C-alpha cells in the first residue's frame, strides 16, 4: 500500500457515519500523512459523518457537491 500511495498526488477520503471504525481507511490516511501527501476529507452523507481515526483534529471536512473533488485536487497541484 505504501508504494501505491507514494505514486499519487492526493488522497480523497469519502467519510460516512462509521468511518472512524474502518481500520483500512485509517491506515491509508496515516500512510498519506507520513508520505506528505495532500488529502481531503469529503462528507459523503448529509447526516453526521465521522473522520478516520488518524485524521487530525484541525482537518477540514468538505461537503459533497458537484465538482468538489476535482476542484480540490486540481486547485492545489
PDB file with SEQRES, HELIX, SHEET and CRYST1 records, atoms N, CA, C and O in Angstrom:
SEQRES   1 A   77  UNK UNK UNK UNK UNK UNK UNK UNK UNK UNK UNK UNK UNK          
SEQRES   2 A   77  UNK UNK UNK UNK UNK UNK UNK UNK UNK UNK UNK UNK UNK          
SEQRES   3 A   77  UNK UNK UNK UNK UNK UNK UNK UNK UNK UNK UNK UNK UNK          
SEQRES   4 A   77  UNK UNK UNK UNK UNK UNK UNK UNK UNK UNK UNK UNK UNK          
SEQRES   5 A   77  UNK UNK UNK UNK UNK UNK UNK UNK UNK UNK UNK UNK UNK          
SEQRES   6 A   77  UNK UNK UNK UNK UNK UNK UNK UNK UNK UNK UNK UNK              
HELIX    1 AA1 UNK A    2  UNK A    6  1                                   5    
HELIX    2 AA2 UNK A   19  UNK A   21  5                                   3    
HELIX    3 AA3 UNK A   23  UNK A   34  1                                  12    
HELIX    4 AA4 UNK A   68  UNK A   75  1                                   8    
SHEET    1 AA1 3 UNK A  10  UNK A  15  0                                        
SHEET    2 AA1 3 UNK A  38  UNK A  43  1                                        
SHEET    3 AA1 3 UNK A  61  UNK A  63  1                                        
CRYST1    1.000    1.000    1.000  90.00  90.00  90.00 P 1           1          
ATOM      1  N   UNK A   1       0.817  -1.178   0.000  1.00  0.00           N  
ATOM      2  CA  UNK A   1       0.000   0.000   0.000  1.00  0.00           C  
ATOM      3  C   UNK A   1       0.875   1.262   0.000  1.00  0.00           C  
ATOM      4  O   UNK A   1       0.533   2.263  -0.630  1.00  0.00           O  
ATOM      5  N   UNK A   2       1.978   1.203   0.696  1.00  0.00           N  
ATOM      6  CA  UNK A   2       2.887   2.356   0.755  1.00  0.00           C  
ATOM      7  C   UNK A   2       3.386   2.737  -0.635  1.00  0.00           C  
ATOM      8  O   UNK A   2       3.464   3.919  -0.969  1.00  0.00           O  
ATOM      9  N   UNK A   3       3.721   1.744  -1.436  1.00  0.00           N  
ATOM     10  CA  UNK A   3       4.214   2.007  -2.787  1.00  0.00           C  
ATOM     11  C   UNK A   3       3.152   2.700  -3.639  1.00  0.00           C  
ATOM     12  O   UNK A   3       3.453   3.654  -4.356  1.00  0.00           O  
ATOM     13  N   UNK A   4       1.927   2.226  -3.560  1.00  0.00           N  
ATOM     14  CA  UNK A   4       0.835   2.840  -4.336  1.00  0.00           C  
ATOM     15  C   UNK A   4       0.583   4.281  -3.903  1.00  0.00           C  
ATOM     16  O   UNK A   4       0.444   5.169  -4.744  1.00  0.00           O  
ATOM     17  N   UNK A   5       0.524   4.509  -2.612  1.00  0.00           N  
ATOM     18  CA  UNK A   5       0.260   5.857  -2.119  1.00  0.00           C  
ATOM     19  C   UNK A   5       1.416   6.791  -2.449  1.00  0.00           C  
ATOM     20  O   UNK A   5       1.204   7.986  -2.653  1.00  0.00           O  
ATOM     21  N   UNK A   6       2.623   6.269  -2.505  1.00  0.00           N  
ATOM     22  CA  UNK A   6       3.775   7.128  -2.821  1.00  0.00           C  
ATOM     23  C   UNK A   6       3.715   7.653  -4.260  1.00  0.00           C  
ATOM     24  O   UNK A   6       4.383   8.636  -4.583  1.00  0.00           O  
ATOM     25  N   UNK A   7       2.925   7.011  -5.124  1.00  0.00           N  
ATOM     26  CA  UNK A   7       2.849   7.424  -6.533  1.00  0.00           C  
ATOM     27  C   UNK A   7       1.651   8.313  -6.858  1.00  0.00           C  
ATOM     28  O   UNK A   7       1.423   8.623  -8.028  1.00  0.00           O  
ATOM     29  N   UNK A   8       0.896   8.720  -5.874  1.00  0.00           N  
ATOM     30  CA  UNK A   8      -0.278   9.545  -6.145  1.00  0.00           C  
ATOM     31  C   UNK A   8      -0.048  10.989  -5.717  1.00  0.00           C  
ATOM     32  O   UNK A   8       0.872  11.286  -4.954  1.00  0.00           O  
ATOM     33  N   UNK A   9      -0.896  11.879  -6.220  1.00  0.00           N  
ATOM     34  CA  UNK A   9      -0.793  13.295  -5.870  1.00  0.00           C  
ATOM     35  C   UNK A   9      -1.602  13.642  -4.633  1.00  0.00           C  
ATOM     36  O   UNK A   9      -1.168  14.455  -3.818  1.00  0.00           O  
ATOM     37  N   UNK A  10      -2.771  13.036  -4.485  1.00  0.00           N  
ATOM     38  CA  UNK A  10      -3.658  13.378  -3.372  1.00  0.00           C  
ATOM     39  C   UNK A  10      -4.544  12.189  -3.026  1.00  0.00           C  
ATOM     40  O   UNK A  10      -4.792  11.312  -3.854  1.00  0.00           O  
ATOM     41  N   UNK A  11      -5.014  12.181  -1.787  1.00  0.00           N  
ATOM     42  CA  UNK A  11      -5.914  11.140  -1.303  1.00  0.00           C  
ATOM     43  C   UNK A  11      -7.252  11.802  -0.990  1.00  0.00           C  
ATOM     44  O   UNK A  11      -7.301  12.841  -0.332  1.00  0.00           O  
ATOM     45  N   UNK A  12      -8.329  11.197  -1.463  1.00  0.00           N  
ATOM     46  CA  UNK A  12      -9.676  11.666  -1.157  1.00  0.00           C  
ATOM     47  C   UNK A  12     -10.337  10.604  -0.283  1.00  0.00           C  
ATOM     48  O   UNK A  12     -10.433   9.441  -0.673  1.00  0.00           O  
ATOM     49  N   UNK A  13     -10.787  11.011   0.891  1.00  0.00           N  
ATOM     50  CA  UNK A  13     -11.429  10.093   1.824  1.00  0.00           C  
ATOM     51  C   UNK A  13     -12.909  10.444   1.883  1.00  0.00           C  
ATOM     52  O   UNK A  13     -13.281  11.522   2.348  1.00  0.00           O  
ATOM     53  N   UNK A  14     -13.739   9.545   1.417  1.00  0.00           N  
ATOM     54  CA  UNK A  14     -15.177   9.737   1.465  1.00  0.00           C  
ATOM     55  C   UNK A  14     -15.662   9.253   2.833  1.00  0.00           C  
ATOM     56  O   UNK A  14     -15.647   8.054   3.113  1.00  0.00           O  
ATOM     57  N   UNK A  15     -16.086  10.178   3.670  1.00  0.00           N  
ATOM     58  CA  UNK A  15     -16.432   9.867   5.058  1.00  0.00           C  
ATOM     59  C   UNK A  15     -17.918   9.597   5.215  1.00  0.00           C  
ATOM     60  O   UNK A  15     -18.754  10.228   4.569  1.00  0.00           O  
ATOM     61  N   UNK A  16     -18.225   8.659   6.076  1.00  0.00           N  
ATOM     62  CA  UNK A  16     -19.602   8.302   6.378  1.00  0.00           C  
ATOM     63  C   UNK A  16     -19.801   8.209   7.876  1.00  0.00           C  
ATOM     64  O   UNK A  16     -18.970   8.670   8.659  1.00  0.00           O  
ATOM     65  N   UNK A  17     -20.887   7.618   8.255  1.00  0.00           N  
ATOM     66  CA  UNK A  17     -21.267   7.545   9.660  1.00  0.00           C  
ATOM     67  C   UNK A  17     -20.289   6.718  10.505  1.00  0.00           C  
ATOM     68  O   UNK A  17     -20.114   6.996  11.692  1.00  0.00           O  
ATOM     69  N   UNK A  18     -19.652   5.711   9.906  1.00  0.00           N  
ATOM     70  CA  UNK A  18     -18.793   4.789  10.658  1.00  0.00           C  
ATOM     71  C   UNK A  18     -17.333   4.810  10.198  1.00  0.00           C  
ATOM     72  O   UNK A  18     -16.603   3.852  10.449  1.00  0.00           O  
ATOM     73  N   UNK A  19     -16.905   5.853   9.549  1.00  0.00           N  
ATOM     74  CA  UNK A  19     -15.535   5.923   9.027  1.00  0.00           C  
ATOM     75  C   UNK A  19     -14.486   5.759  10.126  1.00  0.00           C  
ATOM     76  O   UNK A  19     -13.427   5.178   9.888  1.00  0.00           O  
ATOM     77  N   UNK A  20     -14.767   6.256  11.303  1.00  0.00           N  
ATOM     78  CA  UNK A  20     -13.815   6.151  12.410  1.00  0.00           C  
ATOM     79  C   UNK A  20     -13.561   4.706  12.834  1.00  0.00           C  
ATOM     80  O   UNK A  20     -12.603   4.439  13.560  1.00  0.00           O  
ATOM     81  N   UNK A  21     -14.393   3.783  12.398  1.00  0.00           N  
ATOM     82  CA  UNK A  21     -14.221   2.368  12.739  1.00  0.00           C  
ATOM     83  C   UNK A  21     -13.608   1.548  11.606  1.00  0.00           C  
ATOM     84  O   UNK A  21     -13.509   0.326  11.714  1.00  0.00           O  
ATOM     85  N   UNK A  22     -13.202   2.195  10.540  1.00  0.00           N  
ATOM     86  CA  UNK A  22     -12.648   1.481   9.382  1.00  0.00           C  
ATOM     87  C   UNK A  22     -11.122   1.482   9.464  1.00  0.00           C  
ATOM     88  O   UNK A  22     -10.492   2.488   9.138  1.00  0.00           O  
ATOM     89  N   UNK A  23     -10.521   0.377   9.893  1.00  0.00           N  
ATOM     90  CA  UNK A  23      -9.068   0.355  10.086  1.00  0.00           C  
ATOM     91  C   UNK A  23      -8.277   0.568   8.798  1.00  0.00           C  
ATOM     92  O   UNK A  23      -7.214   1.188   8.830  1.00  0.00           O  
ATOM     93  N   UNK A  24      -8.768   0.071   7.671  1.00  0.00           N  
ATOM     94  CA  UNK A  24      -8.033   0.250   6.418  1.00  0.00           C  
ATOM     95  C   UNK A  24      -8.012   1.704   5.979  1.00  0.00           C  
ATOM     96  O   UNK A  24      -7.004   2.183   5.459  1.00  0.00           O  
ATOM     97  N   UNK A  25      -9.115   2.407   6.184  1.00  0.00           N  
ATOM     98  CA  UNK A  25      -9.165   3.831   5.840  1.00  0.00           C  
ATOM     99  C   UNK A  25      -8.174   4.603   6.713  1.00  0.00           C  
ATOM    100  O   UNK A  25      -7.429   5.451   6.221  1.00  0.00           O  
ATOM    101  N   UNK A  26      -8.173   4.305   7.989  1.00  0.00           N  
ATOM    102  CA  UNK A  26      -7.246   4.978   8.905  1.00  0.00           C  
ATOM    103  C   UNK A  26      -5.793   4.709   8.538  1.00  0.00           C  
ATOM    104  O   UNK A  26      -4.955   5.607   8.613  1.00  0.00           O  
ATOM    105  N   UNK A  27      -5.493   3.478   8.141  1.00  0.00           N  
ATOM    106  CA  UNK A  27      -4.125   3.123   7.765  1.00  0.00           C  
ATOM    107  C   UNK A  27      -3.701   3.839   6.484  1.00  0.00           C  
ATOM    108  O   UNK A  27      -2.575   4.329   6.395  1.00  0.00           O  
ATOM    109  N   UNK A  28      -4.581   3.905   5.501  1.00  0.00           N  
ATOM    110  CA  UNK A  28      -4.257   4.609   4.259  1.00  0.00           C  
ATOM    111  C   UNK A  28      -4.016   6.094   4.528  1.00  0.00           C  
ATOM    112  O   UNK A  28      -3.093   6.687   3.969  1.00  0.00           O  
ATOM    113  N   UNK A  29      -4.840   6.688   5.377  1.00  0.00           N  
ATOM    114  CA  UNK A  29      -4.663   8.102   5.709  1.00  0.00           C  
ATOM    115  C   UNK A  29      -3.359   8.314   6.479  1.00  0.00           C  
ATOM    116  O   UNK A  29      -2.654   9.295   6.242  1.00  0.00           O  
ATOM    117  N   UNK A  30      -3.038   7.412   7.388  1.00  0.00           N  
ATOM    118  CA  UNK A  30      -1.781   7.516   8.140  1.00  0.00           C  
ATOM    119  C   UNK A  30      -0.583   7.465   7.200  1.00  0.00           C  
ATOM    120  O   UNK A  30       0.365   8.235   7.358  1.00  0.00           O  
ATOM    121  N   UNK A  31      -0.618   6.566   6.226  1.00  0.00           N  
ATOM    122  CA  UNK A  31       0.466   6.474   5.248  1.00  0.00           C  
ATOM    123  C   UNK A  31       0.556   7.746   4.403  1.00  0.00           C  
ATOM    124  O   UNK A  31       1.653   8.235   4.134  1.00  0.00           O  
ATOM    125  N   UNK A  32      -0.577   8.275   3.991  1.00  0.00           N  
ATOM    126  CA  UNK A  32      -0.583   9.522   3.210  1.00  0.00           C  
ATOM    127  C   UNK A  32       0.041  10.654   4.017  1.00  0.00           C  
ATOM    128  O   UNK A  32       0.827  11.436   3.482  1.00  0.00           O  
ATOM    129  N   UNK A  33      -0.298  10.747   5.284  1.00  0.00           N  
ATOM    130  CA  UNK A  33       0.288  11.779   6.151  1.00  0.00           C  
ATOM    131  C   UNK A  33       1.794  11.576   6.285  1.00  0.00           C  
ATOM    132  O   UNK A  33       2.569  12.527   6.183  1.00  0.00           O  
ATOM    133  N   UNK A  34       2.194  10.344   6.511  1.00  0.00           N  
ATOM    134  CA  UNK A  34       3.608  10.007   6.673  1.00  0.00           C  
ATOM    135  C   UNK A  34       4.417  10.353   5.421  1.00  0.00           C  
ATOM    136  O   UNK A  34       5.559  10.802   5.513  1.00  0.00           O  
ATOM    137  N   UNK A  35       3.805  10.136   4.244  1.00  0.00           N  
ATOM    138  CA  UNK A  35       4.484  10.401   2.978  1.00  0.00           C  
ATOM    139  C   UNK A  35       4.335  11.857   2.515  1.00  0.00           C  
ATOM    140  O   UNK A  35       4.858  12.238   1.468  1.00  0.00           O  
ATOM    141  N   UNK A  36       3.630  12.652   3.292  1.00  0.00           N  
ATOM    142  CA  UNK A  36       3.462  14.064   2.961  1.00  0.00           C  
ATOM    143  C   UNK A  36       2.513  14.321   1.805  1.00  0.00           C  
ATOM    144  O   UNK A  36       2.643  15.328   1.108  1.00  0.00           O  
ATOM    145  N   UNK A  37       1.562  13.427   1.592  1.00  0.00           N  
ATOM    146  CA  UNK A  37       0.591  13.581   0.505  1.00  0.00           C  
ATOM    147  C   UNK A  37      -0.570  14.468   0.955  1.00  0.00           C  
ATOM    148  O   UNK A  37      -0.962  14.455   2.122  1.00  0.00           O  
ATOM    149  N   UNK A  38      -1.106  15.229   0.018  1.00  0.00           N  
ATOM    150  CA  UNK A  38      -2.305  16.008   0.308  1.00  0.00           C  
ATOM    151  C   UNK A  38      -3.470  15.054   0.463  1.00  0.00           C  
ATOM    152  O   UNK A  38      -3.527  14.023  -0.207  1.00  0.00           O  
ATOM    153  N   UNK A  39      -4.390  15.389   1.335  1.00  0.00           N  
ATOM    154  CA  UNK A  39      -5.577  14.563   1.474  1.00  0.00           C  
ATOM    155  C   UNK A  39      -6.767  15.447   1.825  1.00  0.00           C  
ATOM    156  O   UNK A  39      -6.627  16.509   2.432  1.00  0.00           O  
ATOM    157  N   UNK A  40      -7.929  14.978   1.426  1.00  0.00           N  
ATOM    158  CA  UNK A  40      -9.159  15.727   1.631  1.00  0.00           C  
ATOM    159  C   UNK A  40     -10.210  14.798   2.207  1.00  0.00           C  
ATOM    160  O   UNK A  40     -10.400  13.681   1.726  1.00  0.00           O  
ATOM    161  N   UNK A  41     -10.886  15.264   3.230  1.00  0.00           N  
ATOM    162  CA  UNK A  41     -11.984  14.521   3.828  1.00  0.00           C  
ATOM    163  C   UNK A  41     -13.284  15.061   3.242  1.00  0.00           C  
ATOM    164  O   UNK A  41     -13.570  16.253   3.355  1.00  0.00           O  
ATOM    165  N   UNK A  42     -14.060  14.198   2.625  1.00  0.00           N  
ATOM    166  CA  UNK A  42     -15.305  14.593   1.974  1.00  0.00           C  
ATOM    167  C   UNK A  42     -16.473  13.994   2.758  1.00  0.00           C  
ATOM    168  O   UNK A  42     -16.522  12.787   2.995  1.00  0.00           O  
ATOM    169  N   UNK A  43     -17.399  14.842   3.151  1.00  0.00           N  
ATOM    170  CA  UNK A  43     -18.585  14.392   3.873  1.00  0.00           C  
ATOM    171  C   UNK A  43     -19.520  13.734   2.864  1.00  0.00           C  
ATOM    172  O   UNK A  43     -20.127  14.415   2.037  1.00  0.00           O  
ATOM    173  N   UNK A  44     -19.633  12.425   2.931  1.00  0.00           N  
ATOM    174  CA  UNK A  44     -20.376  11.670   1.936  1.00  0.00           C  
ATOM    175  C   UNK A  44     -21.861  11.561   2.196  1.00  0.00           C  
ATOM    176  O   UNK A  44     -22.594  11.036   1.358  1.00  0.00           O  
ATOM    177  N   UNK A  45     -22.325  12.045   3.340  1.00  0.00           N  
ATOM    178  CA  UNK A  45     -23.748  11.954   3.674  1.00  0.00           C  
ATOM    179  C   UNK A  45     -24.188  13.267   4.304  1.00  0.00           C  
ATOM    180  O   UNK A  45     -23.359  14.044   4.778  1.00  0.00           O  
ATOM    181  N   UNK A  46     -25.470  13.508   4.306  1.00  0.00           N  
ATOM    182  CA  UNK A  46     -25.992  14.741   4.909  1.00  0.00           C  
ATOM    183  C   UNK A  46     -26.034  14.653   6.437  1.00  0.00           C  
ATOM    184  O   UNK A  46     -26.019  15.679   7.117  1.00  0.00           O  
ATOM    185  N   UNK A  47     -26.085  13.448   6.971  1.00  0.00           N  
ATOM    186  CA  UNK A  47     -26.069  13.288   8.428  1.00  0.00           C  
ATOM    187  C   UNK A  47     -24.641  13.441   8.920  1.00  0.00           C  
ATOM    188  O   UNK A  47     -23.723  13.626   8.120  1.00  0.00           O  
ATOM    189  N   UNK A  48     -24.451  13.368  10.211  1.00  0.00           N  
ATOM    190  CA  UNK A  48     -23.110  13.492  10.773  1.00  0.00           C  
ATOM    191  C   UNK A  48     -22.195  12.409  10.207  1.00  0.00           C  
ATOM    192  O   UNK A  48     -22.564  11.237  10.128  1.00  0.00           O  
ATOM    193  N   UNK A  49     -21.009  12.825   9.824  1.00  0.00           N  
ATOM    194  CA  UNK A  49     -20.016  11.898   9.291  1.00  0.00           C  
ATOM    195  C   UNK A  49     -18.812  11.896  10.223  1.00  0.00           C  
ATOM    196  O   UNK A  49     -18.432  12.933  10.765  1.00  0.00           O  
ATOM    197  N   UNK A  50     -18.227  10.740  10.401  1.00  0.00           N  
ATOM    198  CA  UNK A  50     -17.070  10.588  11.274  1.00  0.00           C  
ATOM    199  C   UNK A  50     -15.789  10.692  10.470  1.00  0.00           C  
ATOM    200  O   UNK A  50     -15.731  10.271   9.315  1.00  0.00           O  
ATOM    201  N   UNK A  51     -14.776  11.250  11.081  1.00  0.00           N  
ATOM    202  CA  UNK A  51     -13.443  11.314  10.472  1.00  0.00           C  
ATOM    203  C   UNK A  51     -12.734   9.986  10.716  1.00  0.00           C  
ATOM    204  O   UNK A  51     -13.042   9.284  11.679  1.00  0.00           O  
ATOM    205  N   UNK A  52     -11.785   9.640   9.845  1.00  0.00           N  
ATOM    206  CA  UNK A  52     -10.965   8.462  10.132  1.00  0.00           C  
ATOM    207  C   UNK A  52     -10.229   8.661  11.457  1.00  0.00           C  
ATOM    208  O   UNK A  52      -9.944   9.794  11.845  1.00  0.00           O  
ATOM    209  N   UNK A  53      -9.931   7.597  12.127  1.00  0.00           N  
ATOM    210  CA  UNK A  53      -9.279   7.682  13.441  1.00  0.00           C  
ATOM    211  C   UNK A  53      -7.944   8.419  13.377  1.00  0.00           C  
ATOM    212  O   UNK A  53      -7.540   9.029  14.367  1.00  0.00           O  
ATOM    213  N   UNK A  54      -7.254   8.379  12.247  1.00  0.00           N  
ATOM    214  CA  UNK A  54      -5.942   9.019  12.137  1.00  0.00           C  
ATOM    215  C   UNK A  54      -6.010  10.447  11.598  1.00  0.00           C  
ATOM    216  O   UNK A  54      -4.972  11.080  11.402  1.00  0.00           O  
ATOM    217  N   UNK A  55      -7.215  10.962  11.356  1.00  0.00           N  
ATOM    218  CA  UNK A  55      -7.344  12.347  10.884  1.00  0.00           C  
ATOM    219  C   UNK A  55      -6.952  13.301  12.009  1.00  0.00           C  
ATOM    220  O   UNK A  55      -7.136  13.004  13.190  1.00  0.00           O  
ATOM    221  N   UNK A  56      -6.423  14.421  11.626  1.00  0.00           N  
ATOM    222  CA  UNK A  56      -6.053  15.444  12.608  1.00  0.00           C  
ATOM    223  C   UNK A  56      -7.289  16.239  13.002  1.00  0.00           C  
ATOM    224  O   UNK A  56      -8.223  16.380  12.212  1.00  0.00           O  
ATOM    225  N   UNK A  57      -7.291  16.748  14.202  1.00  0.00           N  
ATOM    226  CA  UNK A  57      -8.449  17.460  14.718  1.00  0.00           C  
ATOM    227  C   UNK A  57      -8.773  18.707  13.890  1.00  0.00           C  
ATOM    228  O   UNK A  57      -9.933  19.109  13.807  1.00  0.00           O  
ATOM    229  N   UNK A  58      -7.762  19.315  13.281  1.00  0.00           N  
ATOM    230  CA  UNK A  58      -7.986  20.542  12.514  1.00  0.00           C  
ATOM    231  C   UNK A  58      -8.194  20.289  11.007  1.00  0.00           C  
ATOM    232  O   UNK A  58      -8.270  21.242  10.232  1.00  0.00           O  
ATOM    233  N   UNK A  59      -8.286  19.026  10.593  1.00  0.00           N  
ATOM    234  CA  UNK A  59      -8.565  18.711   9.189  1.00  0.00           C  
ATOM    235  C   UNK A  59      -9.989  19.142   8.847  1.00  0.00           C  
ATOM    236  O   UNK A  59     -10.938  18.805   9.556  1.00  0.00           O  
ATOM    237  N   UNK A  60     -10.126  19.881   7.766  1.00  0.00           N  
ATOM    238  CA  UNK A  60     -11.440  20.325   7.324  1.00  0.00           C  
ATOM    239  C   UNK A  60     -12.151  19.186   6.605  1.00  0.00           C  
ATOM    240  O   UNK A  60     -11.533  18.414   5.871  1.00  0.00           O  
ATOM    241  N   UNK A  61     -13.467  19.093   6.827  1.00  0.00           N  
ATOM    242  CA  UNK A  61     -14.279  18.122   6.103  1.00  0.00           C  
ATOM    243  C   UNK A  61     -15.137  18.904   5.108  1.00  0.00           C  
ATOM    244  O   UNK A  61     -15.946  19.746   5.495  1.00  0.00           O  
ATOM    245  N   UNK A  62     -14.947  18.613   3.840  1.00  0.00           N  
ATOM    246  CA  UNK A  62     -15.650  19.324   2.778  1.00  0.00           C  
ATOM    247  C   UNK A  62     -16.992  18.666   2.492  1.00  0.00           C  
ATOM    248  O   UNK A  62     -17.140  17.449   2.604  1.00  0.00           O  
ATOM    249  N   UNK A  63     -17.964  19.489   2.120  1.00  0.00           N  
ATOM    250  CA  UNK A  63     -19.275  18.969   1.751  1.00  0.00           C  
ATOM    251  C   UNK A  63     -19.224  18.369   0.351  1.00  0.00           C  
ATOM    252  O   UNK A  63     -18.579  18.910  -0.547  1.00  0.00           O  
ATOM    253  N   UNK A  64     -19.911  17.247   0.179  1.00  0.00           N  
ATOM    254  CA  UNK A  64     -20.003  16.615  -1.129  1.00  0.00           C  
ATOM    255  C   UNK A  64     -20.968  17.424  -1.980  1.00  0.00           C  
ATOM    256  O   UNK A  64     -22.137  17.587  -1.630  1.00  0.00           O  
ATOM    257  N   UNK A  65     -20.475  17.920  -3.080  1.00  0.00           N  
ATOM    258  CA  UNK A  65     -21.336  18.598  -4.047  1.00  0.00           C  
ATOM    259  C   UNK A  65     -20.694  18.469  -5.412  1.00  0.00           C  
ATOM    260  O   UNK A  65     -19.528  18.087  -5.521  1.00  0.00           O  
ATOM    261  N   UNK A  66     -21.424  18.775  -6.420  1.00  0.00           N  
ATOM    262  CA  UNK A  66     -20.960  18.604  -7.786  1.00  0.00           C  
ATOM    263  C   UNK A  66     -19.638  19.336  -8.028  1.00  0.00           C  
ATOM    264  O   UNK A  66     -19.557  20.553  -7.859  1.00  0.00           O  
ATOM    265  N   UNK A  67     -18.613  18.597  -8.421  1.00  0.00           N  
ATOM    266  CA  UNK A  67     -17.325  19.184  -8.771  1.00  0.00           C  
ATOM    267  C   UNK A  67     -16.370  19.450  -7.637  1.00  0.00           C  
ATOM    268  O   UNK A  67     -15.273  19.951  -7.880  1.00  0.00           O  
ATOM    269  N   UNK A  68     -16.737  19.136  -6.398  1.00  0.00           N  
ATOM    270  CA  UNK A  68     -15.872  19.484  -5.269  1.00  0.00           C  
ATOM    271  C   UNK A  68     -14.540  18.731  -5.307  1.00  0.00           C  
ATOM    272  O   UNK A  68     -13.504  19.304  -4.968  1.00  0.00           O  
ATOM    273  N   UNK A  69     -14.547  17.472  -5.706  1.00  0.00           N  
ATOM    274  CA  UNK A  69     -13.307  16.692  -5.713  1.00  0.00           C  
ATOM    275  C   UNK A  69     -12.338  17.228  -6.756  1.00  0.00           C  
ATOM    276  O   UNK A  69     -11.167  17.454  -6.451  1.00  0.00           O  
ATOM    277  N   UNK A  70     -12.803  17.434  -7.970  1.00  0.00           N  
ATOM    278  CA  UNK A  70     -11.894  17.947  -8.996  1.00  0.00           C  
ATOM    279  C   UNK A  70     -11.410  19.344  -8.639  1.00  0.00           C  
ATOM    280  O   UNK A  70     -10.263  19.693  -8.919  1.00  0.00           O  
ATOM    281  N   UNK A  71     -12.270  20.145  -8.023  1.00  0.00           N  
ATOM    282  CA  UNK A  71     -11.855  21.487  -7.612  1.00  0.00           C  
ATOM    283  C   UNK A  71     -10.734  21.423  -6.582  1.00  0.00           C  
ATOM    284  O   UNK A  71      -9.752  22.156  -6.697  1.00  0.00           O  
ATOM    285  N   UNK A  72     -10.864  20.564  -5.584  1.00  0.00           N  
ATOM    286  CA  UNK A  72      -9.842  20.454  -4.542  1.00  0.00           C  
ATOM    287  C   UNK A  72      -8.545  19.855  -5.077  1.00  0.00           C  
ATOM    288  O   UNK A  72      -7.464  20.395  -4.841  1.00  0.00           O  
ATOM    289  N   UNK A  73      -8.650  18.756  -5.788  1.00  0.00           N  
ATOM    290  CA  UNK A  73      -7.453  18.052  -6.242  1.00  0.00           C  
ATOM    291  C   UNK A  73      -6.687  18.867  -7.268  1.00  0.00           C  
ATOM    292  O   UNK A  73      -5.461  18.954  -7.194  1.00  0.00           O  
ATOM    293  N   UNK A  74      -7.382  19.462  -8.218  1.00  0.00           N  
ATOM    294  CA  UNK A  74      -6.686  20.189  -9.287  1.00  0.00           C  
ATOM    295  C   UNK A  74      -6.331  21.622  -8.904  1.00  0.00           C  
ATOM    296  O   UNK A  74      -5.432  22.207  -9.508  1.00  0.00           O  
ATOM    297  N   UNK A  75      -7.005  22.196  -7.930  1.00  0.00           N  
ATOM    298  CA  UNK A  75      -6.709  23.563  -7.496  1.00  0.00           C  
ATOM    299  C   UNK A  75      -5.339  23.636  -6.826  1.00  0.00           C  
ATOM    300  O   UNK A  75      -4.644  24.643  -6.962  1.00  0.00           O  
ATOM    301  N   UNK A  76      -4.947  22.612  -6.122  1.00  0.00           N  
ATOM    302  CA  UNK A  76      -3.712  22.643  -5.336  1.00  0.00           C  
ATOM    303  C   UNK A  76      -2.583  21.844  -5.959  1.00  0.00           C  
ATOM    304  O   UNK A  76      -1.736  21.322  -5.233  1.00  0.00           O  
ATOM    305  N   UNK A  77      -2.543  21.735  -7.243  1.00  0.00           N  
ATOM    306  CA  UNK A  77      -1.487  20.974  -7.916  1.00  0.00           C  
ATOM    307  C   UNK A  77      -0.144  21.590  -7.714  1.00  0.00           C  
ATOM    308  O   UNK A  77       0.854  21.073  -8.215  1.00  0.00           O  
TER     309      UNK A  77                                                      
END                                                                             
